[in-house]
């Protein structure tokens, strides 16, 4: 057979056979399924990328739970200054400031042991020490010494600086971006606090060492609050304060021992009110209050939730009047109302993260 004949022969097998109708339908269905899966994955990725930013801009979904937990913490803290004032009338201020941390550290160690909580990774310990330095050492010790000579009502209004200070630390540390209205409200509240302090002291020349101690307490707490709020997002709210108390316990034990050596305590002469006050600042101000407070800051935004503290002076003024019989002057009431209004405006303002 020559070449010409072979060229005319039909092929012995289907080199390029056409697909059957069933195969065509199956191929089209597979393609549609693939496109739907791709579109679904793209849609999910888009929602994941957009949702956090949308929620942050609205501020409602993020901060409502944070505001509730934050208020519970502030409610617990609002009794701190009046009860500290009662305690330092009987106990040495160093004992009140350090001793309450020792009691709280024992409770923290018990909770960590019972719950079998793992120790935080080594990289987090420097930050835990910052929290300990701010809220376990700095704030309790400074306020205890300040309230030896300063009325609890006066100290409560000065502590009103704390929300603005916490917001500043949150901006620097957590990179939050409060709106212009937030800063106007926060700075107005701060100005009201400073003005009250200066006028109530009889002018700049009437400021005392206790005022400087209270301002130092504000700075220490602001750093501890902001750092603790960030840490709570990683290891949990109650874990932060528990580990901070445990970390600070060696120093606080030494300070407590030194105080007892310098000022021996006759427990039989201590009035029940002093014991109750010391117990409160140890259990609630130093321990349980932080469970709620750090939870609120973790939900955040930190700058927004921190502004709830502006109502703390008002609550503390009420407790000081009821528990200590301190007078509420028109100036004190006016300053407190101004601060609360500023707090309301600040909380209503948006904070981007």
VEXDREN-2710 file (C-alpha; in Angstrom, 1 decimal):
% VEXDREN-2710
k/r/px/py/pz
1/UNK/0.0/0.0/0.0
2/UNK/1.4/3.3/-1.1
3/UNK/1.5/6.5/0.8
4/UNK/-1.5/7.9/-1.1
5/UNK/-3.7/4.9/-0.1
6/UNK/-2.7/5.1/3.5
7/UNK/-3.7/8.8/3.7
8/UNK/-7.3/7.8/2.6
9/UNK/-7.7/5.1/5.2
10/UNK/-10.0/6.0/8.2
11/UNK/-8.3/6.3/11.6
12/UNK/-8.2/3.1/13.6
13/UNK/-9.1/4.9/16.9
14/UNK/-10.6/8.2/18.2
15/UNK/-7.6/10.5/18.5
16/UNK/-9.8/13.5/19.5
17/UNK/-13.2/12.2/20.4
18/UNK/-15.9/14.7/21.2
19/UNK/-17.2/14.7/24.8
20/UNK/-20.5/13.0/25.4
21/UNK/-23.5/15.1/26.5
22/UNK/-23.3/13.6/30.1
23/UNK/-19.6/14.6/30.3
24/UNK/-20.4/18.1/29.2
25/UNK/-23.0/18.6/31.8
26/UNK/-20.7/17.2/34.5
27/UNK/-17.9/19.5/33.4
28/UNK/-20.2/22.6/33.5
29/UNK/-21.4/21.6/37.0
30/UNK/-17.8/21.3/38.3
31/UNK/-16.9/24.7/36.9
32/UNK/-19.9/26.3/38.5
33/UNK/-19.1/24.7/41.9
34/UNK/-15.5/25.9/41.6
35/UNK/-16.7/29.5/40.8
36/UNK/-19.1/29.4/43.8
37/UNK/-16.4/28.3/46.1
38/UNK/-14.0/31.0/44.9
39/UNK/-16.7/33.7/45.2
40/UNK/-17.6/32.4/48.7
41/UNK/-14.0/32.5/49.9
42/UNK/-13.5/36.0/48.4
43/UNK/-16.7/37.2/50.1
44/UNK/-15.6/35.8/53.5
45/UNK/-12.1/37.4/53.2
46/UNK/-13.7/40.7/52.3
47/UNK/-16.0/40.5/55.3
48/UNK/-13.2/39.6/57.6
49/UNK/-11.1/42.5/56.4
50/UNK/-13.9/45.1/56.5
51/UNK/-15.9/44.0/59.6
52/UNK/-13.3/45.0/62.3
53/UNK/-12.8/48.4/60.9
54/UNK/-16.6/49.0/60.5
55/UNK/-17.2/47.9/64.1
56/UNK/-14.4/50.1/65.3
57/UNK/-15.7/53.2/63.6
58/UNK/-19.2/52.7/65.0
59/UNK/-17.9/52.1/68.4
60/UNK/-21.2/50.6/69.6
61/UNK/-20.5/46.9/69.3
62/UNK/-17.0/47.2/70.7
63/UNK/-17.6/49.5/73.7
64/UNK/-21.0/48.6/75.1
65/UNK/-19.7/45.5/76.9
66/UNK/-16.5/47.4/77.8
67/UNK/-18.5/50.3/79.3
68/UNK/-20.5/47.9/81.5
69/UNK/-17.5/46.0/82.8
70/UNK/-15.6/49.3/83.2
71/UNK/-18.4/50.8/85.2
72/UNK/-18.4/47.8/87.6
73/UNK/-14.7/48.3/88.1
74/UNK/-15.1/52.0/88.7
75/UNK/-17.9/51.3/91.2
76/UNK/-15.6/49.1/93.2
77/UNK/-12.8/51.6/93.0
78/UNK/-15.0/54.6/94.0
79/UNK/-14.9/53.3/97.6
80/UNK/-11.1/53.2/97.7
81/UNK/-10.3/56.7/98.8
82/UNK/-12.9/57.0/101.6
83/UNK/-11.9/53.6/103.0
84/UNK/-8.2/54.4/102.6
85/UNK/-8.8/57.6/104.6
86/UNK/-10.5/55.6/107.4
87/UNK/-7.7/53.0/107.4
88/UNK/-4.7/55.5/107.5
89/UNK/-6.3/57.1/110.6
90/UNK/-5.4/54.0/112.5
91/UNK/-2.7/52.1/110.5
92/UNK/0.6/53.3/109.2
93/UNK/0.2/54.5/105.5
94/UNK/2.9/52.1/104.4
95/UNK/1.1/49.2/106.0
96/UNK/-2.1/50.2/104.3
97/UNK/-0.5/50.6/100.9
98/UNK/1.7/47.5/101.0
99/UNK/-0.3/45.3/103.3
100/UNK/-3.4/45.3/101.2
101/UNK/-1.2/44.1/98.2
102/UNK/0.1/41.2/100.3
103/UNK/-3.4/40.1/101.2
104/UNK/-4.5/40.4/97.6
105/UNK/-1.4/38.5/96.5
106/UNK/-2.3/35.6/98.7
107/UNK/-5.8/35.5/97.2
108/UNK/-4.2/35.7/93.7
109/UNK/-1.9/32.9/94.3
110/UNK/-4.8/30.8/95.6
111/UNK/-6.8/31.5/92.5
112/UNK/-3.9/30.7/90.1
113/UNK/-3.3/27.4/92.0
114/UNK/-6.9/26.3/92.0
115/UNK/-7.5/27.1/88.4
116/UNK/-4.1/25.6/87.4
117/UNK/-3.3/28.7/85.3
118/UNK/-0.1/28.4/83.3
119/UNK/2.6/30.9/83.9
120/UNK/2.7/33.6/81.2
121/UNK/5.5/33.4/78.6
122/UNK/8.8/35.0/79.4
123/UNK/8.3/37.8/76.9
124/UNK/5.2/39.1/78.8
125/UNK/6.9/39.4/82.2
126/UNK/8.4/42.9/81.6
127/UNK/4.9/44.2/80.8
128/UNK/3.4/42.4/83.9
129/UNK/6.1/44.2/86.0
130/UNK/5.0/47.5/84.5
131/UNK/1.4/46.7/85.6
132/UNK/2.7/45.8/89.0
133/UNK/4.7/49.0/89.4
134/UNK/1.7/51.1/88.4
135/UNK/-1.3/49.6/90.2
136/UNK/0.2/47.4/92.9
137/UNK/3.0/49.6/94.1
138/UNK/2.6/53.1/92.8
139/UNK/-1.0/54.0/93.2
140/UNK/-1.7/52.3/96.6
141/UNK/1.4/53.7/98.3
142/UNK/1.1/57.2/96.9
143/UNK/-2.6/57.6/97.8
144/UNK/-2.1/56.1/101.2
145/UNK/0.5/58.8/102.1
146/UNK/-1.5/61.5/100.4
147/UNK/-4.7/60.8/102.3
148/UNK/-2.9/61.2/105.7
149/UNK/-3.3/65.0/105.2
150/UNK/-5.7/65.4/102.3
151/UNK/-9.5/64.9/102.6
152/UNK/-10.9/62.0/100.6
153/UNK/-13.2/64.4/98.8
154/UNK/-10.3/66.5/97.6
155/UNK/-8.3/63.4/96.6
156/UNK/-11.3/62.1/94.7
157/UNK/-11.5/65.1/92.4
158/UNK/-7.7/65.1/91.8
159/UNK/-7.9/61.5/90.8
160/UNK/-10.3/62.7/88.1
161/UNK/-7.2/63.4/86.1
162/UNK/-6.8/59.7/85.6
163/UNK/-9.1/59.2/82.6
164/UNK/-7.3/61.7/80.5
165/UNK/-3.9/60.4/81.6
166/UNK/-5.0/56.8/80.7
167/UNK/-6.2/58.0/77.3
168/UNK/-2.9/59.6/76.6
169/UNK/-1.1/56.4/77.5
170/UNK/-3.5/54.4/75.3
171/UNK/-2.7/56.6/72.3
172/UNK/1.0/56.2/72.9
173/UNK/1.0/52.5/73.8
174/UNK/-2.1/51.0/72.1
175/UNK/-2.0/53.4/69.0
176/UNK/-5.6/54.3/69.4
177/UNK/-6.9/57.4/67.6
178/UNK/-9.6/59.3/69.5
179/UNK/-11.6/61.9/67.7
180/UNK/-11.3/65.6/68.1
181/UNK/-14.4/65.7/70.2
182/UNK/-13.0/63.1/72.6
183/UNK/-9.9/65.2/73.2
184/UNK/-12.0/68.4/73.7
185/UNK/-14.1/66.6/76.3
186/UNK/-11.2/64.9/78.0
187/UNK/-9.1/68.1/78.2
188/UNK/-12.2/70.1/79.5
189/UNK/-12.6/67.5/82.3
190/UNK/-8.9/67.7/83.1
191/UNK/-9.1/71.5/83.2
192/UNK/-12.0/71.3/85.6
193/UNK/-10.1/69.0/87.9
194/UNK/-7.0/71.2/87.9
195/UNK/-9.1/74.3/88.4
196/UNK/-10.9/72.7/91.3
197/UNK/-7.7/71.6/92.9
198/UNK/-6.1/75.1/92.7
199/UNK/-9.1/77.0/93.9
200/UNK/-9.9/74.5/96.8
201/UNK/-6.2/74.8/97.9
202/UNK/-6.4/78.6/98.0
203/UNK/-4.3/79.2/94.9
204/UNK/-1.1/77.8/93.6
205/UNK/0.7/78.7/96.8
206/UNK/-1.8/76.5/98.7
207/UNK/-0.9/73.3/97.0
208/UNK/0.6/70.7/99.3
209/UNK/2.8/67.6/99.0
210/UNK/-0.3/65.5/99.1
211/UNK/-1.4/67.0/95.8
212/UNK/2.0/66.0/94.2
213/UNK/1.5/62.5/95.6
214/UNK/-2.0/62.3/94.1
215/UNK/-0.7/63.4/90.7
216/UNK/2.0/60.8/90.9
217/UNK/-0.6/58.2/91.8
218/UNK/-2.5/59.2/88.7
219/UNK/0.5/58.8/86.4
220/UNK/1.3/55.4/87.9
221/UNK/-2.3/54.1/87.6
222/UNK/-2.6/55.4/84.0
223/UNK/0.4/53.4/82.9
224/UNK/-0.8/50.3/84.8
225/UNK/-4.3/50.6/83.4
226/UNK/-3.3/51.0/79.8
227/UNK/-0.7/48.2/79.9
228/UNK/-3.0/45.9/81.8
229/UNK/-5.8/46.5/79.3
230/UNK/-3.5/45.4/76.5
231/UNK/-2.2/42.4/78.4
232/UNK/-5.8/41.3/79.2
233/UNK/-6.4/40.8/75.5
234/UNK/-3.6/38.2/75.5
235/UNK/-3.8/36.3/78.8
236/UNK/-7.2/37.4/80.3
237/UNK/-8.3/40.2/82.7
238/UNK/-8.1/38.4/86.1
239/UNK/-4.9/36.7/85.1
240/UNK/-3.2/40.0/84.6
241/UNK/-3.9/41.4/88.1
242/UNK/-3.2/38.0/89.7
243/UNK/0.3/37.7/88.1
244/UNK/1.0/41.4/88.8
245/UNK/0.2/40.9/92.5
246/UNK/2.4/37.7/92.6
247/UNK/5.2/39.5/90.9
248/UNK/5.1/42.5/93.3
249/UNK/4.6/40.4/96.5
250/UNK/8.3/40.1/97.5
251/UNK/8.7/43.9/97.5
252/UNK/5.4/44.4/99.3
253/UNK/6.2/41.8/101.9
254/UNK/9.4/43.6/102.7
255/UNK/7.6/46.9/103.0
256/UNK/4.9/45.4/105.2
257/UNK/7.5/43.9/107.5
258/UNK/9.4/47.2/107.7
259/UNK/6.2/49.1/108.6
260/UNK/5.2/46.6/111.3
261/UNK/8.8/46.8/112.7
262/UNK/8.7/50.6/112.8
263/UNK/5.1/50.8/114.0
264/UNK/4.2/47.7/116.1
265/UNK/0.5/47.0/115.8
266/UNK/-1.7/46.2/118.8
267/UNK/-4.6/44.4/117.1
268/UNK/-6.8/44.6/120.2
269/UNK/-7.0/48.4/119.9
270/UNK/-7.8/48.6/116.2
271/UNK/-11.5/49.7/115.7
272/UNK/-13.7/47.5/113.5
273/UNK/-14.1/50.3/111.0
274/UNK/-10.3/50.3/110.4
275/UNK/-10.3/46.5/109.8
276/UNK/-13.3/46.7/107.5
277/UNK/-11.7/49.5/105.5
278/UNK/-8.4/47.6/105.2
279/UNK/-10.3/44.5/104.2
280/UNK/-12.2/46.4/101.5
281/UNK/-9.1/48.0/99.8
282/UNK/-7.4/44.6/99.9
283/UNK/-10.2/42.5/98.5
284/UNK/-12.0/44.9/96.2
285/UNK/-9.7/47.8/95.4
286/UNK/-6.7/45.7/95.0
287/UNK/-8.1/42.4/93.6
288/UNK/-11.8/41.9/92.5
289/UNK/-12.2/45.4/91.1
290/UNK/-9.5/44.7/88.6
291/UNK/-11.3/41.6/87.3
292/UNK/-14.1/43.9/85.9
293/UNK/-11.9/46.9/85.1
294/UNK/-9.3/45.0/83.0
295/UNK/-12.1/43.1/81.3
296/UNK/-13.7/46.4/80.2
297/UNK/-10.3/47.8/79.0
298/UNK/-9.6/44.6/77.1
299/UNK/-13.0/45.0/75.2
300/UNK/-12.1/48.6/74.8
301/UNK/-11.3/50.9/73.2
302/UNK/-9.1/51.7/76.2
303/UNK/-9.3/55.5/75.7
304/UNK/-13.1/55.4/75.6
305/UNK/-13.6/52.9/78.5
306/UNK/-11.1/54.9/80.6
307/UNK/-13.4/57.9/80.6
308/UNK/-15.9/56.2/82.8
309/UNK/-13.4/56.9/85.6
310/UNK/-14.6/60.5/85.4
311/UNK/-17.7/59.5/87.3
312/UNK/-15.5/58.0/90.0
313/UNK/-14.9/61.3/91.8
314/UNK/-18.7/61.9/92.1
315/UNK/-19.2/58.5/93.6
316/UNK/-16.3/58.9/95.9
317/UNK/-17.6/62.3/97.0
318/UNK/-20.9/60.7/97.9
319/UNK/-19.2/57.9/99.9
320/UNK/-17.0/60.4/101.6
321/UNK/-20.0/62.4/102.8
322/UNK/-21.9/59.3/103.9
323/UNK/-19.0/57.5/105.5
324/UNK/-16.7/60.3/106.7
325/UNK/-19.1/63.1/107.2
326/UNK/-17.1/65.4/104.9
327/UNK/-18.9/68.5/103.7
328/UNK/-19.8/68.8/100.0
329/UNK/-19.2/72.4/99.2
330/UNK/-20.8/74.1/96.2
331/UNK/-17.4/74.2/94.6
332/UNK/-16.9/70.5/95.0
333/UNK/-20.3/69.7/93.6
334/UNK/-19.8/72.1/90.6
335/UNK/-16.5/70.5/89.8
336/UNK/-17.9/67.0/90.0
337/UNK/-20.9/67.8/87.8
338/UNK/-18.6/69.4/85.2
339/UNK/-16.3/66.4/85.2
340/UNK/-19.3/64.0/84.7
341/UNK/-20.6/66.0/81.7
342/UNK/-17.1/65.8/80.1
343/UNK/-17.1/62.1/80.8
344/UNK/-20.4/61.7/79.0
345/UNK/-19.2/63.6/75.9
346/UNK/-15.9/61.6/75.9
347/UNK/-17.6/58.2/76.1
348/UNK/-20.0/59.2/73.2
349/UNK/-17.0/60.2/71.0
350/UNK/-15.5/57.7/68.6
351/UNK/-12.1/56.1/68.9
352/UNK/-10.4/54.3/66.0
353/UNK/-8.1/51.4/66.6
END
